[in-house]
Amino acid sequence: MEALFERAEEVELCSSANGRSHSSAVPSVMMVGHLDELSLSGISSASSFTSVTGFSLLFGLAGALETLCGQAYGAEQYQTVRTYTYCAIISLILVCLPISFLWMFTDKLLILIGQDPSISHVARKYSICLIPNLFSYAILQALIRYFQTQSLILPMLFSSFASLCFHITLCWALVFKAEMGIIGAALAISLSYWLNVILLGLYMKCSSECEKTRSVFSKDVFFGIREFFRFAVPYAVMTCLEWWSYEVLILLSGLLRNPKEETSVLSICFTITYPHYFIPYGFGATASTRVSNELGAGNSQAAKMAVWAIMVIAITEEIIISTALFFCRHIMGYAFSSEKQIVNYVADMVPFICLSVIMDCLQSVLSGVARGSGWQKFGAYVNLGAYYLVGTPVAAVLAFVLHLRAKGLLIGLATG
C-alpha cells in the first residue's frame, strides 16, 4: 500500500497540469476574476463550452490507450504500445479540425440556447484564442497515456510542474502587465500546453526508459486506427457524460435570475473542486495502470488487491480534504473575487462542495478500474443513468422550481 500511495502522489501532481479539467484554466479564471464580473462570466461560459465540445471529447478518446497500451505493456507487447500511441495522436488531431470550426461560432450557439449576449461575445473571443491549445491538448493526452501505462510518472511530473510555473508567470504578465485581459489568459494556456508537449516529446525521443516502446513512425500505425476507435468511442461517451453534467449546470446557471452572479459563483465552486479532482484522478490513474498491467500479465488477484488498497487511501484523503475546505469556507472566495457578496455566496456553497468532493473521489477511483479493465460501455450506461436520469433533473427542480438557484444545481450534481 505504501508503494501505491507514493505512486499515486506522483500521478496527482503530474495530473494537475494534464488531466480532466484543463487545469491551466484555474489560474486564468482566478486572474481574470479580478478584472470585472463580465470577463469572469465570459471566460466561465467559454470554459464550459470548450470543455463540452472539445476537451472532454479528446480526453475521452485518448482514454482508450489506458486499456490498449496498459494491457499490451503488461503482456510485454512493446511495439503495440508505440503503434497505438501514434494511432491516437493522428486520430485526435483529425478530430480537432471540426471542433476548431465549431468554436468560431461560440457566441451564436450560446445565444441560441438562451445565454446573455454580452457574456456570449466574450466567450467567443476566448474560445477562438484557445484553438491552438486544442491541438496541443490532443497530442498531450496521447503522450500522457503512453507514459502512464509504463509507470513513467516522473517525466510527466517535471514537465507538468515546469509548464504550470511557466503558465502562471506568463498569464500574470499578459493579463495584468500587457493588459491583454482574456486574450492574454487564453494565449498563456496555449503556450504552456505546447511547452508540456515539447518536453514530453523530447523525453520520449531521447530517454533510454522509452527504448522498448520507441521506434520510427511506420504505415502499420494506420491499420490500428480502427481498433483504437473501437475502444475510444465508448470511453469518450463514458467520459463526456460525466464532464457534460458539470458544464450543463453552468449553462443552466446562465438562465437563472442575475445570471452573471450565479454563473460566476458556480464557476468558482467548480474551479475549487477541479484542482482537487486531480488527487482522486491520480488514484484512478494508478488503479487503471495497475489493473491493466496485471490483467495483461494474467495476474487478476494482484489487480484486485491494488483496487482495495487504492480505495482505502482515497477514502482517507477525501475525509481530510473535505474537512479542510469546510473550515476555510469564509476566506476561500477572496482568491477569486474581492466582492463581499460573491465571497459570502461561495461560503454558503462550500458544504455542498465538500459533498461533491467525497462523491468525486470514490467515482474517480472506480472509473480508473473500469478503464483498466476495458469496461467502457458499462461505465457509459452508469454515467448516463446517474447524471442525466437523476442528477440533472434534480438540479433543475431545486434551482428553478424550489428557487435554490446555484445551490440547487450543486445539490443536484452531488445527488447524481
Secondary structure by P-SEA (a helix, b strand, c coil): caaaaaaaaaaaaaacccccccccaaaaaaaaaaccaaaaaaaaaaaaaaaaccaaaaaaaaaaaaaaaaaaaaacaaaaaaaaaaaaaaaaaaaaaaaaaaacaaaaaaaaacccaaaaaaaaaaaaaaaaaaaaaaaaaaaaaaaaaacccaaaaaaaaaaaaaaaaaaaaaacccccaaaaaaaaaaaaaaaaaaaaaaaaaccccccccccccccccccaaaaaaaaaaaaaaaaaaaaaaaaaaaaaaaaccaaaaaaaaaaaaaaaaaaaaaaaaaaaaaaaaaaaaaaaaccaaaaaaaaaaaaaaaaaaaaaaaaaaaaacccccccccccaaaaaaaaaaaaaaaaaaaaaaaaaaaaaaaaaacaaaaaaaaaaaacccccaaaaaaaccccccaaaaaaaaaaac
